[in-house]
C-alpha cells in the first residue's frame, strides 16, 4: 500500500494558510447570511398576519384633527358628523399592534409592527365631516387627501403628501417627502424642506416655500404669488395675468411663464452670477409687478407664445372651384 507523502509546512505555506483562512471563512459566512436572508424573506411573504379595524369618534371642538406616526392615511369628506376610521393592518410573523386615543385635542392613531424584518402594512381611510376645519398630520407614512373644503391643514415628515380638489384656506407641509397637489382653490400655502413641490390647477393667492427641492406649478391663476427657495429651481406657469409676483432663489433657476397677450408688466430683477432673460412686454408704469431675485442661478421671464392660426385647407386639385 502506497501512501502519499505529506508536504512539509514551510514558512511560505504558513503565510498562505494564515491569509487564506479568514477569506474562506468570510465567504462561508457571506453565503450563509444570504441563504438565511432569502429564507427569512420567503417565510415573511408566506406568513402575513393581518386584521381590519373600524370605528368612529366625535369631532372634538368642532374640528377634525387626526395624528399618526407610521401609517398611510387617506382622507375624504363625508356626511357623518363624526370622524370615521377604517383600517387594515398586516405584518410578517406577528399580529400588528393598534390603539387609538380620542380626546379634546383630537384623534391619535397608534399602529405598529412588532417584528424587525418582513413586511409591515398600516393603511387607514379617514372620513371627516364635510365643512369642518381639518388638521391631519403623519410622520413616516404617505398622506392622501381629496375633496375637502374649508380650512385644511395637512402635514407629513418623511412620507409623500398628495392632495386634490381642496378649496378654502389650504396649508400643505412636508419635510422630506414630495408634495403633489392639483385642483386647489382659495388661499394656498405649500411648504417643504428637502422634497419637491409639484402643483397644477392652482387658483387663488399662493405662497410657496422650499429649501432643497424643486418648485413647479402649472395652471396658476393667482393675483398674488410669493415663492422662495434655496438650492432648487422654481418654475411658475400662469394661465391668468397676475398682479404681483415675488420670487427669490439662491442656487436654482427661476422661470416665470406669463399668459399670452399684450399685458405689460413692471419687471424688476436682480441676479449676481446667473443670466437674466426677459421676453415679456414691459412698462415702468404698469400695475402688474414681477420681482425676481437670484444669486447663482438664471432668471427667465417670458410670455407664452400665441398658438399659430389654423392652417387653411388645401385647394382642390385643378385650382379653385368656379362659381
PEMONOR-V843628 format. One record per helix or strand. SS is the DSSP state (a for helix, b for strand). FROM is the first residue (numbers start at 1). LEN is the number of residues. If there is no record, write none. Layout:
BEGIN
ss = (SS | SS)
from = (FROM | FROM)
len = (LEN | LEN)
END
This chain:
BEGIN
ss = (a | b | a | b | b | b | b | b | b | b | b | b | b | b | b | b | b | b | b | b | b | b | b | b | b)
from = (11 | 48 | 60 | 63 | 72 | 82 | 97 | 106 | 120 | 133 | 143 | 161 | 179 | 197 | 206 | 215 | 224 | 234 | 244 | 254 | 265 | 276 | 282 | 289 | 299)
len = (36 | 11 | 3 | 5 | 7 | 11 | 7 | 7 | 10 | 5 | 13 | 13 | 13 | 7 | 4 | 7 | 5 | 5 | 5 | 5 | 7 | 4 | 1 | 6 | 5)
END
